[in-house]
Amino acid sequence: MAKKRDSLGARLNRGEVAYDFIGNRKLWYGLSILITITAIVALAVRGLNMGIEFQGGAVFTTPKSEVSVSQAQEYAEEASGHDALVQKLGSGALRIQVGGLDTEKSDQVRSELAKDLGIAESKIAAELVGPSWGEQIANKAWTGLAVFMILVVIYLAIAFEWRMAVAALIALIHDLTITVGIYSLVGFEVTVGTVIGLLTILGYSLYDTVVVFDSLKEGTKDITKQTRYTYSEVANRSINGTLIRSINTTVVALLPVAGLLFIGGGVLGAGMLNDISLSLFVGLAAGAYSSIFIATPLVADLKEREPAIKALKKRVLAKRASAAAKGESLEDADSDEHRDGFDEDDDRTAVVGQRGRRGRASEQRG
């Protein structure tokens, strides 16, 4: 009976199948730097499309209407003299946002919209939003982000080590920059829901990173006492060993978020759901990427600068060169090293035994 083949995850965990993530880290660094620069340039040139909550203005909600989104947007911009954002809600109603309106101007726009859309003015709900509220939310978000980053660094430095804390912090900043940059490039509106989503993805991003770090910590325990693997190679094994778990976790997390984004936001027209799920979707994907391609390679780079890890790498490479010159495999070299160790112990035991016998003979002659 043919032996059943093990799953890819099991073979990855045993090191039978592996991709050299650490060896190709310069490629990932270059790709991340390119994406990050693109995001920063987009933010500098285009900026962010801030929602009504942050810039102030008015939100008009109409009952079910046969007027198209583009036509309603034209009516709103003509009535207000400002740019307008129109969303078609699942019930067929329209949500019209116009920035930069005060109370008097808001009443005037509402009246003109009622005439253009053929709807009674009393049936159009108007909500005036002041920019100070959005500013308070933004300030609190920045405060929460700063506190979160500080706590993350302290925790990881205690639970693991400071190099892992630094790598995780860089990965988090990388994820946030990419997510915000995509918002700027595509022109998605930044709302309170977006801020909630951005703060939420930090936990998801950190989860994958900590899983890999935990495996790396276990794999590198007493690493300097062996001469078979370098630190980077053990780090690469840790990534491959947790790769299937990271992929499965990310896919499971992305599926419901995709449902919120494409069904809740796209089909049902739920504005807040759309804002939250969009930032979650982009952030989760970026977080899975950074935990594998950025965080762990950075830790390996930082650790390889330590004197003890440098010395280990020299011993490993010297051992491999010696084994290659003798035409031996690494397993044979390990066996020889182990056997030589026993031979040295036997020689030391023999010398001690001879000295002992000579001492007893001297005592007898005395």
DAZI-V819568 format. One record per run of one state. SS is the DSSP state (helix for helix, strand for strand, loop for the rest). FROM is the first residue (numbers start at 0). TO is the last residue. If there is no record, write none. Layout:
BEGIN
SS/FROM/TO  SS/FROM/TO
END
This chain:
BEGIN
loop/0/6  helix/7/13  loop/14/23  helix/24/44  loop/45/47  strand/48/49  loop/50/50  helix/51/54  loop/55/55  strand/56/60  loop/61/67  helix/68/79  loop/80/82  strand/83/87  loop/88/92  strand/93/98  loop/99/101  helix/102/116  loop/117/119  helix/120/122  loop/123/123  strand/124/128  loop/129/129  helix/130/158  loop/159/160  helix/161/185  loop/186/187  strand/188/189  loop/190/190  helix/191/218  loop/219/221  helix/222/224  loop/225/229  helix/230/266  loop/267/269  helix/270/302  loop/303/305  helix/306/325  loop/326/328  helix/329/364  loop/365/365
END
